[in-house]
Amino acid sequence: MAAGLNRRRMLGWLGASAALPALAACGEAEARAYPVRFTDADWRKRLTPRQYAILRGRGTELAGSSALLHEKRKGTFVCAADGNPLFLSQTKYDSGTGWPSFWNVIPGAVGTATDWGIGLPRTEVHCARCGGHLGHVFDDGPRPTGKRYCMNGDAMLFRPA
């Protein structure tokens, strides 16, 4: 009997957690006003379906699927939605996670918010100009910052130097 009750509780918790991504979409980043704004219809016209799903829908690309993961040229990684410069190529490194990773950001280029989408708090990174979701930042990166900006490659474009 106790096992059935535990299963019911677990199923109830899992059902409730399915709503968390929708609740997280109403988070801190969406509540702010950004200098670059468009209607949802205009964002859909400006972005590819994958870019829209990530930048506006707060999605995540599959690990290893981005061409930017292997980008090694000198240049700047910019927001795919508005062209805002985000990361310099010299701060990119191979984190082994399957997503483009950086140990530092261009000052003022991004904002952060608490993301509860998986039921645990993470620090979301979004474009400071349009609010587009870029990825997350973690405290397990290399020196000198100790940060790992784990970004969705489809949320960015690369501009060679």
Disulfide bonds with the S-S distance in Angstrom:
none
